[in-house]
């Protein structure tokens, strides 16, 4: 009786309407077919309404408080530490063809007056190594993969040359279009990190014609669309919400000149790689030959470099900034051998000995984060927690309480480990060690930032963490810090009876395109390097 709802039409309806709407449609059709009337029809319609109500997700209505318009708050910053001058001693390696020369001062970056003024107000006196090399590389129009330690100024390294070019070109945000076409798109894996990047962009663009906008999940979509339509030159976003805005027709990609991936190693792992491929394949997105792609992170494992080659021009430059004195020498790293069930008491004793120091405690699971935070509150430690299951307003409140000092302890999962720049974190505790060494580097990088010193204590459970032991020994050795004998024995028992002397690598990651003798492959391609080493190197990056 309803020929339009037969055969493939049913499947087509499922694609366009979704299963909930299709269920409603089918119920109505059943009503018509059965010629149901009166109370029976009302019963079917009530059933449809109940199904739609019960299966619909909660509507996100949270609107974050607007960022401060007070100039003093916008340009607030914390002082660099006593070891900041040691940054000049860091080894830097730039690989690729014809890299531009580094700058030594911000004056050499040829910034326009408004941008130079904002840099000065932000407390920047001299560029860090990643800025000295990254700014001229980006200004020269080259694609870049940059590996530098956490807290080394990577955000300013890509924001300053991008904003300078947009200002020089007279780019102005248009508030008259229902589809905004940004010149630059910056993507980061977590809401907290992308909001931090946005605030930095907003600070550097203060008083200019360039307007940054941020979009991320957990916030009212309508609110973000209204903000977006006020004009946007630089769009900062997490992958999901960014693709949503593109799908809604609110963001066009035809004018994109810069694509930036911060914490790029995570952006290209198994969780985010499909989203990034969808982004670069979206209608209107310029090809990699017609845009400038920039990737930044503290670590670039070889498997991630292979994936990254799909997004970069073949002549991209690889910038590796060595860590001061090896690996995070500004962070005093200590390991405590403890069983799983003794960790809680060990943590309480540790926090009692640290007093009111601002402390981040890292755990592996969301449930564990809330449980440990509750235990610490019961022990009279002002504590809050942050993880992916908390509502956005709860996450922002937790970070706000920790930054303001209301809570001196923040318990976090890996969502808090990536890129967050929280001033004056003196102490990091790895209650649970992560399952890979990259996450460990990111976690302890929450302290010892910008030349300040910090401490990191990690609980080592022999039954759970033995696979990480060898990498931990290497990290400690490169940082010229003491390696506990029990950790060395755990790492190399049966491998090296006379002990272990790890190679003196000065960089967290090196360019995969380099040959085994340090030479650079002529075509600069990753595939040629893989072909040359397939037989000789079967071991995965650890």
N, C-alpha and C positions, 0 to 999 in steps of 0.2 A: 504493500500500500504506500510505502515511502521509497520510491526507486532511487532517490538521491542518497540513501543510506544503505547501499548494498555493495558487496564486493570490496574493491580497493578503496572505496570512499570511506569505509569505516577506519581503515588504517591511516588514510590521509587526514581524517578528522582527528585521530589520536596525535598525529604529528603537530598539527596546528593548534589544537585546543588543549592538549595535555590530558592526562587520564582523569583528572577530577572533573573538568568541564565535559569530557566525553561521557563520563558516567551520568552526569546530569542530563545530557542530551538523550542518552539511551533510555533513561527512566521516563523522560517525557514522551519519547517515541512509543515506549511500551504502553504508556497511558493512552495514547491515541489509538494504537493498534487494538488494544483491548476495549476500547470505547468506555474507559473508566470515567465515572462521573461522581459528583458529590463528595462524600467523605473518603471514598477510596482514592480519588484523584488528589485530594488534600493530603492524604497519607503518603502518597508517592512523592509529592512535591516537598513535604516535610522531610522525608528521608533524604532527598537530594540536598536540601539546605543543611541538614545535620552533617551529612558526609563532607560537604564543602567546608563547613565551619571547623569540623574536627581535624581535617587534614591540612588546612591552611596554616602556614607558618606564622609566627607572630609578626605583626607589622612593625617595622623599625621606624620609630618616631623621634629618636634621640637627636637633639641638635646641640653640638658642643658649644661652650661659651666662646664668643668671638675673641680672637687674639688681641692683646693690648695694643692700643694706638699710641700709648705713651712712648716717646722717643727713648727715654732712659731704659724702659723695660725692653724695648725692641733691641737695643744695643748692649744689653747686659751681657757680661762675659766673666769667665773666671781666669785668674792669672796663670800664666805658664809657670812650670815648676823649675826647681833649681837645676835640673838636668836638660833644660831646653836647648842650651848651647851645644850639648853633646850631639844634637841632631846633625850638626855640620860635619861630624866624623863618620856619619853613616855611609856605607858603600852603596852606590847606585849603579845599576846596570841597565842600559837602554839598548835593546836589540832590534834589528830591522834595518831597512835601508834609509840612508840620508836623514837621520834624526836632527831636528833643529837644536841649536845650542841652548843650554839652560840659562835661566835668569838668576841673578843673585839678590835683587831687590824688587819690591813691588813697582817701583818707578820704571824699571826696565820692562814691565809687562804692558806699558803704554795704555793704562786704563784711563777712561774718560774721567773728568773731574768729579762728577757725582758718584761714580763707582769708587774712585780713589778715596773720596771723603767718607763713604760708608765703610770701606775697609779699615780706615784709620779709626773710626768711631767704634768699630768692633774689637779694637785692641790688637789688631794684627800689626806687628812691627817688622818682621822679616819672614819671608816664605820658608816653609818646611821643605825638605828634599822632594817630596812628591809634588809640591806646588812649583818648586824651581824647575822641574823637568816637565810636569804635566801641563802647566799653563801654556808654555810655548808650543808644545806638541799639538794641543787642541787648537790653539790660535792659528797654527799652520794648516789646519784642515785635515789632519791625519787621524785615522782610527786608532784607538788606544786600548790596550789591556794593561791595567796598572795594578800591581800587587804591592801593598804597603801595610805596615803594622797598624793596628787599631789606634785611634787617637792621634794620627799623624797629619790630619788636615786634608783628607781625600775629598770631602764635600766641597770645600772652597776651591780645590784644584780643578774641579769640573764646572762649578757654578760661575766663577769669575770670568773665564774666557767666553763662556756661552753668553752671559749677560752683557759683556763688553761688545761682542759682535752684534747682538740684537739692538743695543743702544746706538752703536755706530751706524747701523742700517736704518735707524729711526723707526723700528718696529713699535707699533702702538696697538694696544688691546682694543678690539671693537666690541661695543656692548649693544650693537644693533642687529646682530645675527643670531638666529635660532640654532645655528651650528657653529661652534667655535673651532677654529683651525689653528692650533698652537704651533709655534716654531720649534719648541723643544718638548720632549716627553721624557720624564724621569720615572723609573720604575724601581721599587724596592719591595722586599718580601713581606714586611710587617707594617702594620698601621702606625705603630709608634715611630719607626724609623722614617717612614715617608713623611709623617707630620713634622719630624725634626728637620728633614731636608727642606720642606716647604718653608719653615720658619727661618732657616738660613737664607733661602732664596728671597724671601720677603724682606729680610734685613738688608741684604746687598742691593735690592732693587728699590729701597725706600727713597721716595721723592723723585722717582724716574717714571718714564712712560711704560715701563715693562711691568706686567701684572702676573704674578704666579698664582696658581690655584691648586688645591689639593683635593683628591677624591679617594675615599677608602671605605671599606665595609663597616657595618655597625652604626652608621649614621644615616639619618633621613636622606633618601635619594633626592626628594624634592628640594630640600635645603641646599644640597650640593649642586643641583642643576641651576637653581636660582643664582648661586654664587658664580657658577661657571659662565652663565649667560651675561654676567656683568663685564665679561672680557677676560681673555686668557692668552698669554704669550708662552708661559712655561707651565706645563701641566704635570703635576706630581701625583702619582697614584700607585695603588697596589694592583696586581694583575686582574683580579676578579672585577673590581669596581670600574677599572679603566675599560675593560672589554664591554662591560655593561653600558657605559656611557657611549661607547662607539656603536654598540648595537641599537641603542635608542635614537641614534642619529643626532646626538648632542655634540659629538666630537668628530671632526673631520681630520684626515691625516695627510691630505695632499700637500700641505705646506711644511710638514715636519722636516727640519734640517738636522736636528740632533736627537739621537736616541741614547739615553744613559741607563745602564743597569748597575745599580749599587748593590753591594753584596752579591756580585754576579755569580759566584760559585753556587750559591743557594738558588738564585734565579734560574739556573740551568740544570738543577738536579731533577730527579724524577718527578718531584711534586709540581714544579713550575715550568718545566721545559715546554709542555704542550701549550700552556697559555702564552708563552713568549713566541712560539711559532705561529699561533693564531694571530698575535698582535702584528708581527712583521708581514703576515700574509693577508692582513685585512685590506679591503678595497681602499685604494688611494694611498696606502703607505708606500713611500718611495723605496726602491730597491736599495740594497746595501751599497751599490755603486753610486747612488744618488743621494745618500744621506751620510752623516757622520755618526758612527757608533762608538760609544765609550763604555768600557767595563771597568769597574773598580771593586776590589775586595782585599781582605787581608791574606787570603789564600787562593791559589789557582791550581788545583790538582790537574794532572795531565789529562784525565778523562774529561774534565770540564773544559780544558783548552781545546780539545778536539771538537766538542760541541760548539764552543764559542766561535770557531773558525767559520761556521755556517752563517754567522751574523755579521762578520767583519770582512772588510776588503782584504785581499790577499797580501797587501803591503802594510798591514797594520804594524804598529810599534808595540813592543812589550817592555814595560817599565817595571823593574824590580827594585824596590827600596829595601835594603838590608835593615835588620832590627838592631838597635843600639847594642853594641857589644855581643851580638848574637841574637838570641830569642828573648825579647821582653826583659832586658836587664834592669829596667826600672821597676819591675815587679819581683818582689822576693817570694819565690815559690817554695812551699813546704808541703810535704806529704806525710800523712798519718796512716799507718796500717791499722785497719779496724774492720771488724766483722759487721755485717748488715744490721744486726740487731743492737749493736753497741753505738751506732752512729748518733742516735738521738741524744744520749747522755754526753757524748763527746762534743756535740754541737753546743749544747747548753753550757758546758764548762768553758768552751772556747769563747763564746759570746760574753760570759761573765768576766773573762780576762781582758777583753778588748774595750770594755767600758761603753762609751756612747759613740764609737766610731761608726760612720755610715757603712753598712755592710750589705752585700748582695749574696744570697744563698741560692745556689742552683740545684735543682732536682730534675729527675727525668720525666715524671708524670704529672699531669694536672691535679689528680687527686692528692698526690703526695704534697704538692705545693700548698694546697689549702690545709692539709693535715698538719704539716710542719709549722705553718703560720699560726694555726690555732694553738699548738703546743707552746710555741714561743710567747704568744700573748698570755697564756696561762702562767708562764714563768716571768711575767712582768716586763718582757721586752716589747717595746712598741713596734709592731710588725704588720705588714700588709703583704699581699701576694698579687702576682700578675701571671696570667696564662691565657691560652686561646679560648677557653670556655667561658670566661668572664665577659659580661656585657661591656660594650665599648666605654660607657660612662664609668664603669667600675675600673677598667684598665687605666683610663685617664686620671681618675681620682687616686688610684694607687700610686701612679708615677708622680702625681702632684704632691701627695703626702710625703713621698720619699724625697723628692727634690727639696721640699720646703723644710724638711727635718722633723715634721710631725711624727713620722715613723722612721726610726733609724735602721730598721731591717726590712729588706725587700726579698721575699722568696719568689723565685722565678723559674719557669721552664725556659726552653731555648728561645721563646719569643722575646725574652729580655736580654738575650746574649748578643744579638746581632745589631751592631752599629749604634746602639743608644749612647748618647753623650750626656751622662749625668755627672755634674761637677762634684768633686771632692768625695768620690767613693774610695775609702781608704782600705777596704777589706773585702775580699771575695772568698767565699767558701763553696767548694764543689762537694756538696753533700753526697750527690751521685756523680761519678765521673761520666762524661758523655761516651758514646760508642765510637767516636773517631777523633783524631788529634786536631782537626780543623776547628771543631766546636770548642775544644779545650782552649785553643788560642783565642778564639773570639770571647770566651767567657772571662778569662783572666785579663783580657784587654779592657774590661770595664773599669779597671783601676790602673794607676800608672800612666795616665793620659797627659799628653801635652807637656812632657818633661817632669810631671809630678811623680812621686814614688808611691808604691802601694804594696800590699801583701796579698798573697793568695794561698789558701790552705785547702788541700784536696784529701778527701777520705778515700783511701785505696782498700778495696775489698778483694783479697786474693782470689776468692771464688768467682768474682764477677768481672774483674778489671784486668786480668792477666794479659789479654790480647792487646791492651793498650800500653803495656809496660815498656816495650822497646821504643816506641815513639816518644814516651814521656822521658826516657833516659836521654834520647837525642835532643829533645827540647831543652832539658836542663843543662846538658853539656854545651850546647850552642850559646846558652845564656851565661855560661861560665859560673854556674851555680852548683852547689854540692848535690851529688847524686847519692841517695841512701843506699847502703850496701845491700839491703834486702830487696830494694827495687831493681838494682842491677842484676842480682842473682835471679830474680823472677823473670827478668827480661831475657837473659842470655844463658841460663843454665842449659847445658847440653850443646850450646852453640860455640862458645868461646871460653875455654877453661882458663885462659890467661887474662880475662877481662875484656873490655870493649872500649875502643877508642873511636868514636863516631867521626865521620868526616867533617871538616870545618866548612860547612856551607854557611854562607853569609846571607842568604836570601830565603824567604819562606817558600817561594816558588821560582822556577826558572823557565825561560822560554822553551816550549816543547820543540820549536823549529830548530833549535841549536843542535849541532852534531855532537857526538860523544867526546870529541876533543875540544869542544868550545867553539868550533867554527859554525858559520851560519849557512844553512842550505840555500843554494843559489836561487831557487824559485820561491823561497820563503814559505812553502806550503807545509801544512801538517801532514798531508797524505804521503808526501815523499819521505818525510822522516819516519813515518810508520812503516813504510815499505822497507826502508833500510834497516830497521831495528826489529822487525817482526821475529826473526829467528833468534836474535841475541837477547831480547828483553821481553820475557813473558810475564814478569812479575807486575801485578797491579800496583798503582800508587797507594801508599799507606799514609 
